[in-house]
Amino acid sequence: MFYDGWCPLCRSSVSRLEKIDFFHLIQYRSFRDPGIVERYRLDLSKAEQRMLSKRMTDEHYVEGIDSFILIMSRLPLLWPLIALLYLAKGLGVGQAVYDFVAKRRKIVPAGTCTKECAIRK
């Protein structure tokens, strides 16, 4: 899973996911880390708009709501929510809600937020 390491919401979400990833089935990478975009051949414009994920055996990346579905499929505690996400996707609101939240998240470039910063991790 590739997330925005400059986004406090994204970092917080990854921290929560790591706590329930009991079998360590997900690799978490900030696309903002040096070399990640090149190493994994990420589309930077897509990564800046939506979370990207892929299975280790696939070449194809999924994004946004599909990324959430893929991640939840690897976390047994979240399996009950997968049907809800598929329903939201099928009704056409899943991606719209994801994009609504993603467009309103805060981006804090590395090194610009001190402990006095109003946006917390």
Secondary structure, DSSP 4 states (H G I P E B T S, - for coil): -EE-TT-HHHHHHHHHHHHH-TT-----EETTSTTHHHHTT--HHHHHHS-EE--TT-S--EETHHHHHHHHHT-GGGHHHHHHHHHHHHTT-HHHHHHHHHHT-----TTS--TT-SS--
